C-alpha cells in the first residue's frame, strides 16, 4: 500500500482510505485534527481521511504494524497538486470535513484489539508493558 503525504506548510498529513481505518478498528481513536474528504479531487477525495501528523499518524502506524500491514510513501503526488493549486493550509482545510465518526455513514468497524489499545494509550511509565504483535526484526 502506498500512502500519499502532504506538507501543507503548517502540518503534515497522510491520505488514508477510511475503509482501512475501519478495518484496523481505529476510527474512534482518530482526532478532529484530521479530516475526511468530501469531494472528488486529489486533495479532497471522498472515502479518504487526511490524518494529521502530530495527533493521528502514530495511531495509524501502530495499527498497521499490529496487523502486519506494510506501506510506503508517495511524497510527490499530493504535494505537486497542492503547489499547482497554490493553496494555503487554511484554504485547503476549510474545504474538508473535520474527522468525526458520526460523519462516517455507510462504514462499520469493530472493537479495537486490547494489545493495540495498550500500544496506542501507553505512557512512558508503562512502556515496558506494551507489546506489539510480531515486533521482532
VOMAR-435657 format. One record per residue: residue number from 1; residue in one letter; z, y, x of N, C-alpha, C, O, CB in turn. Coordinates in pm, 1 decimal, decimal comma. Each point is the difference from the previous one (the first is absolute). Glycine has a CB too. Layout:
> NUM  A  Z  Y  X  Z  Y  X  Z  Y  X  Z  Y  X  Z  Y  X
...
***
This chain:
> 1  X  0,0  -117,2  83,7  0,0  117,2  -83,7  0,0  124,0  88,6  68,9  5,7  101,8  52,1  -130,2  -285,9
> 2  X  -198,6  222,0  143,7  -6,6  126,2  72,6  66,3  109,3  -83,0  -32,5  18,7  -117,2  -180,6  -90,6  233,4
> 3  X  305,4  142,8  -54,8  71,3  110,7  -64,5  -60,9  130,7  50,6  -1,2  26,7  120,1  217,3  -163,2  -141,1
> 4  X  -266,1  216,4  -71,3  -51,1  131,9  36,1  118,3  95,9  11,9  90,7  -0,9  -83,2  -313,0  -43,4  -34,2
> 5  X  220,1  126,3  221,6  109,0  93,9  25,3  -51,3  143,1  -8,5  -119,3  26,7  14,2  234,6  -196,1  132,2
> 6  X  -21,2  260,6  -170,1  -34,2  142,1  -8,8  113,6  83,8  56,9  116,4  -20,3  -34,5  -259,5  -22,5  -169,0
> 7  X  109,2  135,5  289,3  92,8  102,4  46,9  -39,9  128,1  -71,9  -103,0  60,0  30,6  139,3  -171,2  200,0
> 8  X  47,1  152,9  -327,4  -34,0  117,0  -81,0  36,1  131,7  68,8  -21,3  107,6  -55,8  55,5  -247,6  -146,9
> 9  X  19,9  130,9  322,7  45,5  119,9  69,6  144,7  31,7  -32,6  62,7  82,8  66,2  -295,4  3,9  -69,1
> 10  X  285,7  -152,5  -99,0  139,2  16,9  -41,5  73,6  -133,8  6,7  112,1  -7,0  50,2  -178,1  199,5  -199,6
> 11  X  2,8  -298,5  98,6  52,2  -136,8  3,3  -115,0  -96,3  24,0  -117,1  34,5  -15,5  306,5  26,6  -140,5
> 12  X  -152,7  -182,8  194,3  -97,1  -107,7  13,0  12,7  -90,5  -121,5  108,4  -15,9  -56,0  -99,9  26,3  309,8
> 13  X  -120,2  -69,4  -293,9  -4,2  -87,7  -117,3  -84,1  -123,4  30,6  -93,8  5,1  79,5  121,0  193,3  -233,1
> 14  X  8,0  -308,3  89,3  -79,4  -122,4  3,6  -48,1  -27,7  -141,5  77,6  5,9  -95,3  52,9  -99,2  293,9
> 15  X  -259,0  63,1  -211,4  -59,6  -33,4  -129,6  8,7  -150,9  -20,3  -57,9  -77,5  76,2  -99,6  277,4  -64,4
> 16  X  231,1  -240,8  -115,8  30,4  -141,6  -23,2  -28,6  -33,4  -146,9  35,5  78,1  -88,4  142,5  -77,1  272,0
> 17  X  -241,1  -114,8  -210,8  -22,1  -37,8  -139,7  132,8  -16,3  -75,7  92,8  -63,4  50,1  -306,5  -50,7  18,4
> 18  X  221,8  171,1  -188,0  120,0  -15,1  -82,9  22,9  -148,0  -29,2  114,5  -44,8  -6,1  -150,6  273,5  -97,5
> 19  X  -70,3  -303,8  85,8  14,6  -143,5  -28,5  71,3  -72,4  114,9  73,6  -95,7  -24,0  -283,1  104,1  -115,8
> 20  X  188,7  35,6  262,7  68,8  -60,5  113,7  148,9  35,7  -2,0  84,3  -84,7  29,5  -297,6  94,7  105,1
> 21  X  245,4  113,4  -168,8  141,3  39,5  -11,1  69,9  -85,0  -105,9  115,9  -38,2  16,4  -173,1  274,4  54,4
> 22  X  -14,5  -265,5  -179,7  55,0  -85,2  -105,6  18,5  -143,2  50,6  103,8  -62,0  -23,0  -214,3  206,6  -151,8
> 23  X  9,6  -195,6  243,3  7,6  -134,9  55,8  118,7  -13,3  95,9  67,0  -103,2  3,0  -316,7  81,5  -26,3
> 24  X  274,6  126,4  100,8  110,9  -0,3  96,4  135,4  27,1  -67,2  104,2  -9,9  64,7  -265,0  87,4  111,3
> 25  X  159,2  -43,5  -304,7  120,9  28,1  -79,9  78,1  120,8  51,4  123,0  1,0  -5,0  -110,0  -243,7  -47,4
> 26  X  -83,9  344,8  101,8  70,5  116,0  56,2  -24,8  129,4  -76,5  44,1  106,1  44,3  -60,0  -216,2  175,5
> 27  X  -52,8  104,6  -332,4  -32,1  125,1  -70,7  124,2  79,3  -36,9  -3,1  123,0  -0,8  -200,8  -232,1  -87,9
> 28  X  313,2  40,3  58,2  122,4  70,9  -37,7  70,9  62,0  119,9  99,0  71,2  -16,8  -75,5  -227,5  -174,5
> 29  X  -72,7  130,1  311,1  59,9  53,2  122,2  -87,5  105,7  65,4  27,9  43,5  111,7  86,0  -261,2  -79,0
> 30  X  -219,6  259,3  -101,6  -87,3  106,8  47,9  48,7  130,7  -61,5  24,2  7,5  -120,4  -223,5  -165,8  145,8
> 31  X  213,2  260,1  57,0  56,1  127,8  -45,8  -107,2  88,5  -64,3  -119,2  -30,3  4,8  291,8  16,3  177,0
> 32  X  -127,5  122,4  -241,2  -96,2  94,9  -56,8  -52,2  97,1  105,3  -64,2  99,4  -34,1  180,4  -118,8  -186,0
> 33  X  -89,5  -7,9  347,2  -65,4  72,9  109,1  -140,6  -55,9  23,2  -82,7  61,9  67,0  307,5  -14,8  40,3
> 34  X  -249,6  -164,4  -163,6  -132,3  -60,7  5,6  -74,8  34,7  -128,2  57,3  57,2  -92,8  27,1  -246,5  240,3
> 35  X  -212,2  154,4  -151,9  -85,6  39,5  -112,0  -81,7  -117,8  -49,7  -17,9  -99,8  69,9  6,8  332,3  20,6
> 36  X  -38,6  -218,4  -213,9  -91,4  -95,8  -60,8  -131,5  73,4  -26,1  -1,1  111,2  -52,7  192,4  -246,0  -54,0
> 37  X  -301,2  70,9  144,1  -130,3  57,8  -28,5  -30,6  -4,7  -148,3  43,2  -91,5  -70,1  -120,7  24,1  296,4
> 38  X  2,6  166,1  -274,1  -31,6  5,2  -143,2  -145,1  39,0  -25,2  -34,2  44,3  -109,6  271,6  15,1  64,3
> 39  X  -322,1  -75,4  145,1  -139,3  40,6  -11,8  -88,1  -105,3  67,2  43,6  -112,8  23,1  21,7  358,6  -27,1
> 40  X  -187,4  -208,9  34,6  -92,1  -96,8  60,2  -51,0  45,7  135,8  -107,0  -42,8  43,4  40,5  -27,5  -271,8
> 41  X  141,3  156,6  296,1  -41,6  46,6  131,5  78,8  -72,3  108,3  105,4  -57,7  -26,7  -165,5  282,1  -69,2
> 42  X  9,3  -221,0  215,9  63,1  -67,0  112,9  143,0  47,8  23,4  86,8  -79,4  36,1  -311,8  53,3  65,4
> 43  X  249,5  153,7  -121,7  131,9  58,8  24,4  90,1  -0,1  -123,2  114,7  44,2  6,7  -220,8  96,9  166,0
> 44  X  54,8  -190,2  -283,7  77,1  -4,5  -124,0  -55,8  -113,9  -84,3  -60,9  22,7  -104,5  110,6  228,5  111,3
> 45  X  -28,5  -373,2  39,4  -63,3  -115,8  -62,4  97,8  -75,3  -89,5  105,5  -45,3  44,5  -259,2  27,1  151,7
> 46  X  116,2  6,0  -322,7  80,7  -75,5  -95,3  17,5  -142,5  50,9  -92,8  -60,3  54,0  10,0  203,4  -246,0
> 47  X  204,2  -195,9  173,7  29,1  -135,4  47,1  59,0  -2,9  139,3  30,5  -106,8  53,1  -214,0  26,9  -194,8
> 48  X  199,6  197,3  201,0  55,5  8,7  135,1  120,4  92,2  3,0  7,8  98,3  -73,8  -234,3  -141,7  169,6
> 49  X  320,1  9,1  -8,3  113,4  86,1  29,1  -22,9  61,1  137,6  -61,2  -61,2  87,5  219,6  -78,8  -231,1
> 50  X  -109,0  259,4  160,6  -5,1  69,7  128,1  144,6  10,4  47,2  73,3  90,9  -38,8  -287,6  41,9  -20,0
> 51  X  254,0  -229,2  144,7  139,6  -12,5  41,4  33,6  101,4  107,9  -70,9  12,4  99,9  66,1  -255,3  -157,7
> 52  X  113,3  314,9  36,5  44,6  103,8  92,3  70,4  -63,9  119,1  77,5  -94,4  -15,1  -54,2  258,6  -175,0
> 53  X  -51,4  -111,3  307,9  46,4  -57,7  125,9  152,5  -11,4  8,4  51,7  -108,7  25,5  -254,7  203,1  81,3
> 54  X  273,6  12,5  -127,3  144,5  0,6  24,1  78,5  -81,3  -101,6  103,3  -57,6  34,0  -131,1  279,9  67,5
> 55  X  -18,8  -227,8  -224,3  78,5  -64,5  -105,2  -42,2  -143,8  -28,5  86,4  -84,0  -25,2  -54,3  307,8  -72,3
> 56  X  -160,7  -255,2  100,6  -45,1  -125,1  -61,2  -81,7  -94,6  87,7  -10,8  -118,2  -32,4  13,3  245,1  -172,2
> 57  X  -58,2  -80,1  310,8  -83,7  -88,0  82,1  82,1  -112,5  61,9  -49,6  -112,1  11,5  -102,3  305,0  36,8
> 58  X  275,5  -166,4  -8,2  83,5  -104,6  58,3  29,8  -109,6  -103,0  2,7  -118,1  34,6  98,7  287,7  122,0
> 59  X  -79,2  -131,3  -281,5  21,9  -99,0  -106,1  -122,9  -90,5  -10,5  12,6  -122,3  -5,7  139,3  282,9  -120,7
> 60  X  -269,5  -100,1  123,7  -123,8  -76,6  -9,1  -17,9  -91,7  121,3  -32,2  -117,7  -15,9  -69,6  304,0  -118,1
> 61  X  122,1  -133,5  254,5  -19,3  -79,6  121,4  96,7  -118,6  4,4  -38,6  -110,1  39,1  -39,7  316,6  81,3
> 62  X  203,2  -184,4  -160,2  97,4  -110,1  -3,2  -40,7  -105,0  -102,8  12,8  -119,7  25,6  169,3  278,0  45,0
> 63  X  -230,6  -115,3  -185,1  -42,8  -94,5  -103,2  -120,6  -81,0  47,0  -8,2  -119,9  -26,7  95,1  275,2  -150,7
> 64  X  -178,1  -92,5  245,4  -116,2  -72,5  53,0  45,5  -104,4  102,1  -45,7  -114,2  -3,8  -101,1  317,2  -33,4
> 65  X  235,2  -164,9  127,0  51,6  -92,8  100,7  75,6  -115,0  -66,6  -19,1  -116,3  35,4  35,3  305,1  130,8
> 66  X  67,7  -156,1  -260,7  78,6  -101,0  -71,3  -91,3  -103,1  -66,8  32,6  -118,6  -4,1  149,2  288,6  -34,3
> 67  X  -294,5  -125,5  -13,3  -95,5  -86,9  -70,1  -110,1  -53,4  89,9  -100,2  -52,4  -48,8  148,3  180,1  -155,6
> 68  X  -30,4  -114,8  334,8  -96,2  -52,8  98,1  -141,2  53,8  -21,1  -97,9  -72,2  19,0  236,4  -133,3  -4,4
> 69  X  -148,6  331,3  -53,5  -130,3  63,9  -18,7  -24,0  95,8  115,6  91,5  69,0  45,1  -74,9  -90,0  -297,7
> 70  X  -138,3  24,4  299,1  -34,9  88,4  110,4  -92,9  110,3  -48,9  -64,9  -12,8  -103,8  92,2  -176,6  267,3
> 71  X  -32,5  296,0  -87,9  -89,5  110,1  -32,3  -36,2  74,3  127,1  69,3  -7,6  101,4  31,1  28,7  -331,2
> 72  X  -210,3  50,6  221,3  -39,5  89,9  107,4  -26,5  136,3  -61,9  12,4  18,0  -121,2  -111,8  -207,6  260,0
> 73  X  63,4  284,2  -55,4  -12,4  139,1  -44,3  -142,4  51,4  10,5  -76,0  -37,2  89,4  310,2  74,5  -19,0
> 74  X  -267,2  48,6  -163,8  -122,3  79,8  5,9  47,0  145,4  -3,1  35,9  53,2  -105,0  -184,1  -232,5  -12,5
> 75  X  147,1  241,8  234,4  47,8  138,1  10,6  -109,9  102,4  -26,3  26,8  120,2  1,7  142,3  -198,9  161,8
> 76  X  -291,5  34,1  -187,6  -112,5  92,9  -7,5  -49,9  32,4  -140,8  -33,3  115,1  -28,1  -28,6  -202,5  246,6
> 77  X  56,3  -11,0  -306,7  -66,0  19,2  -128,9  62,6  112,6  -81,5  -69,3  94,7  -37,3  10,8  -335,7  39,2
> 78  X  188,5  232,3  -30,3  65,8  104,4  -79,5  6,6  132,2  76,3  -17,0  107,1  -58,3  151,9  -283,8  -57,8
> 79  X  -110,0  168,2  246,4  13,0  122,3  79,3  -130,2  78,6  -0,2  1,0  122,4  -12,7  170,4  -234,1  156,8
> 80  X  -282,4  42,4  -130,1  -130,4  66,0  -2,0  -23,7  66,9  -135,0  -42,7  115,3  -5,5  -46,0  -283,2  170,6
> 81  X  115,8  97,2  -272,2  -18,0  55,5  -134,5  89,6  122,2  -21,3  -41,7  98,4  -61,0  -17,8  -327,6  -24,4
> 82  X  181,5  222,0  135,4  96,3  109,9  -12,5  -53,3  125,4  70,6  9,2  111,0  -52,5  181,9  -277,5  41,2
> 83  X  -246,6  146,6  130,7  -53,5  114,1  75,0  -129,6  52,9  -61,5  -22,3  121,0  -3,5  127,5  -213,5  210,6
> 84  X  -190,4  2,1  -255,6  -125,2  41,2  -63,5  28,6  84,7  -123,4  -67,3  100,1  -24,5  -46,2  -307,7  109,8
> 85  X  213,9  166,9  -162,7  35,8  74,3  -121,6  81,8  125,5  32,2  24,9  82,8  -87,6  -27,8  -298,7  -40,3
> 86  X  45,0  229,3  256,1  75,5  116,6  45,5  124,2  22,9  -86,7  23,9  110,0  -49,8  -237,4  -7,9  134,7
> 87  X  292,1  -209,6  -101,6  118,0  3,7  -86,6  125,7  37,4  77,9  5,5  -11,7  122,4  -111,6  -160,9  -268,7
> 88  X  205,0  217,2  73,0  134,6  21,7  51,1  92,5  -95,4  -73,9  -31,3  -44,6  -110,4  -15,7  289,4  166,7
> 89  X  160,6  -276,0  4,3  93,5  -97,2  -56,6  33,1  28,0  -146,4  -15,3  -88,2  -84,6  109,5  58,7  312,1
> 90  X  -49,2  150,2  -258,2  38,9  32,5  -137,9  -116,7  -12,5  -97,4  16,4  -47,0  -112,6  157,2  200,6  203,6
> 91  X  -288,5  -112,1  -47,5  -120,1  -8,8  -83,8  -33,0  -146,2  -30,0  -32,3  -34,6  -113,7  -55,1  250,1  213,0
> 92  X  95,6  -300,6  1,9  -31,0  -141,4  -16,5  102,8  -67,7  -90,5  -37,6  -71,3  -93,1  -70,4  68,9  320,0
> 93  X  237,3  23,5  -200,9  103,2  -71,7  -76,2  10,8  46,5  -145,1  44,1  -76,9  -85,4  79,1  47,0  298,2
> 94  X  -161,9  152,5  -242,3  3,8  48,0  -138,8  -95,4  -78,6  -89,9  23,2  -11,7  -120,3  37,2  239,3  204,8
> 95  X  -166,0  -280,8  -26,9  -97,1  -77,4  -77,9  49,2  -143,0  -27,0  -50,9  -67,0  -89,9  -132,9  205,9  190,3
> 96  X  281,2  -185,2  -23,7  53,2  -134,9  -12,8  118,0  -2,9  -97,2  46,9  104,5  -45,1  -122,4  -155,4  279,4
> 97  X  122,7  -69,1  -265,9  117,1  -18,9  -84,7  114,1  -49,8  86,9  -18,1  -92,7  78,9  -125,3  43,2  -282,3
> 98  X  262,1  110,7  189,6  116,1  -50,8  74,3  24,7  -144,8  -38,6  -13,4  -37,5  -116,5  115,3  268,5  127,5
> 99  X  -65,6  -312,2  88,1  24,0  -142,0  -25,4  117,3  -15,3  -95,1  106,8  57,4  21,5  -197,5  -118,6  205,5
> 100  X  69,7  -17,0  -332,7  101,8  -25,2  -100,9  -36,3  -130,8  -68,9  -110,5  -13,2  -52,7  157,4  262,6  18,5
> 101  X  44,1  -345,9  33,8  -31,0  -130,1  -61,0  -36,7  13,5  -147,2  -73,0  -83,8  -52,9  228,4  -24,4  214,8
> 102  X  -107,0  210,4  -228,0  -34,5  22,7  -140,8  -149,1  30,1  -18,3  -52,4  -13,4  -110,6  284,8  98,5  72,4
> 103  X  -299,6  -45,4  143,8  -142,5  33,9  -7,9  -89,9  -118,1  36,3  -122,5  12,7  0,0  181,8  222,9  55,4
> 104  X  1,2  -350,0  -24,5  -76,6  -117,0  41,5  -33,3  -89,9  -118,4  41,5  -115,8  -4,8  68,7  127,0  228,4
> 105  X  -184,2  42,2  -317,4  -40,1  -76,7  -117,4  -99,8  -108,1  39,4  -91,5  23,7  78,8  130,9  176,8  -225,4
> 106  X  -20,4  -318,6  91,1  -90,8  -110,2  26,8  36,1  -80,2  124,3  -71,2  -94,1  35,2  -103,1  226,5  -145,9
> 107  X  282,3  -97,2  177,0  44,8  -73,1  119,2  130,6  -71,1  -31,8  76,9  44,1  -85,4  -189,9  122,8  239,2
> 108  X  137,1  -277,0  -84,1  128,6  -68,0  -12,7  43,9  -45,3  138,3  -82,2  -16,5  90,2  29,4  -59,1  -326,9
> 109  X  183,8  55,5  252,8  54,7  -41,1  127,6  130,7  -73,0  -25,1  63,2  14,9  -104,5  -173,2  179,5  223,7
> 110  X  148,4  -273,6  -20,5  124,3  -75,5  -10,2  113,5  69,3  73,9  -12,7  112,8  47,7  -119,9  -322,8  -67,3
> 111  X  243,6  138,2  27,0  115,9  49,6  73,7  -25,6  -11,5  149,5  -64,6  -94,2  46,0  218,0  28,2  -234,8
> 112  X  -102,7  161,7  263,4  -14,9  -2,2  144,4  85,6  -112,8  57,7  114,8  -16,2  -41,2  -160,8  265,8  45,2
> 113  X  -7,0  -327,9  90,2  80,2  -107,0  60,8  123,1  57,0  71,7  -5,8  108,1  58,6  -203,3  -246,6  -31,2
> 114  X  319,4  65,0  -32,9  127,0  45,5  57,7  -12,8  34,5  148,8  53,3  101,5  44,8  66,5  -243,2  -212,3
> 115  X  -190,0  57,9  243,7  -15,7  26,5  143,9  -74,0  129,0  26,8  36,2  74,8  90,9  -35,3  -318,2  -50,8
> 116  X  -103,9  270,5  -117,9  -74,8  124,4  15,8  84,3  119,3  -43,1  -3,3  105,1  64,1  -211,3  -229,3  -101,9
> 117  X  289,2  108,5  -69,2  87,6  108,0  -46,2  101,2  37,0  107,9  25,4  118,1  23,3  -53,7  -196,0  -260,7
> 118  X  86,0  -22,0  303,2  94,2  26,7  108,9  -68,4  72,9  114,5  57,0  91,7  59,1  73,5  -295,1  -123,0
> 119  X  -252,1  162,6  94,7  -73,5  64,7  109,9  -31,9  145,5  -32,3  5,8  86,1  87,8  -103,9  -307,9  -25,9
> 120  X  65,0  249,2  -186,5  -33,4  136,9  -41,0  123,4  89,2  -1,6  -7,0  117,2  37,0  -182,2  -206,7  -173,5
> 121  X  302,3  34,0  93,5  121,1  80,4  -19,7  99,0  -7,1  115,0  114,0  43,6  -15,9  -144,7  -79,6  -223,8
> 122  X  -8,4  -17,0  354,9  96,2  -15,0  109,1  47,7  136,4  50,8  -68,8  101,3  -12,9  -41,2  -317,9  77,2
> 123  X  230,2  215,3  -6,3  42,9  114,2  79,9  34,1  -54,3  138,2  8,6  -121,4  18,2  80,6  251,2  -222,0
> 124  X  -70,1  -42,4  300,1  18,4  -45,0  138,0  117,3  -96,3  15,1  -5,6  -89,4  84,5  -91,2  304,7  -9,0
> 125  X  202,2  -200,0  -154,3  115,1  -88,2  9,8  -31,6  -141,2  -48,6  66,0  -95,8  40,3  81,0  294,0  -70,8
> 126  X  -248,9  -211,5  -57,1  -36,2  -130,5  -52,9  -122,2  -61,1  67,2  -47,0  -105,8  -41,8  144,8  177,7  -172,0
> 127  X  -149,6  -6,9  317,0  -126,6  -41,5  59,2  1,4  -145,5  45,3  -100,0  -70,0  -15,9  65,1  304,5  87,5
> 128  X  145,7  -281,2  -15,9  4,3  -138,3  47,8  -7,5  -100,5  -114,5  -28,9  -117,3  24,0  163,2  194,5  170,8
> 129  X  -109,4  -34,9  -317,4  -6,1  -90,3  -115,1  -136,8  -3,2  -68,0  -23,1  -81,5  -89,3  264,1  124,5  56,7
> 130  X  -331,1  44,7  74,2  -132,8  7,6  -61,4  -91,7  -100,6  67,8  -21,2  5,8  121,1  54,0  238,8  -178,5
> 131  X  -86,1  -335,5  -20,2  -89,8  -100,7  53,8  -127,5  0,7  -83,1  3,3  -25,1  -120,5  190,8  -116,6  204,0
> 132  X  -305,4  170,2  -19,0  -129,1  -9,8  -67,9  -56,8  -139,9  23,3  14,3  -57,1  108,1  -56,8  307,0  -80,5
> 133  X  -20,7  -302,7  -128,6  -61,1  -131,3  7,8  -104,4  -4,3  111,3  -85,9  87,8  6,9  127,1  -120,8  -252,3
> 134  X  -35,3  -67,8  332,7  -99,9  -24,2  104,4  -27,5  123,2  87,4  -115,3  38,8  18,4  13,6  -208,1  -169,4
> 135  X  207,0  229,9  204,1  -18,7  119,3  82,8  -22,1  -32,2  147,3  -32,9  89,7  77,6  174,4  33,1  -238,7
> 136  X  -124,5  -247,9  201,3  -18,2  -31,6  142,1  -142,8  26,6  42,0  -94,0  -20,4  -76,8  274,0  -152,4  63,8
> 137  X  -194,9  219,2  137,4  -135,4  28,1  53,6  -68,9  -126,0  43,2  -113,6  4,8  47,1  189,3  217,9  27,6
***
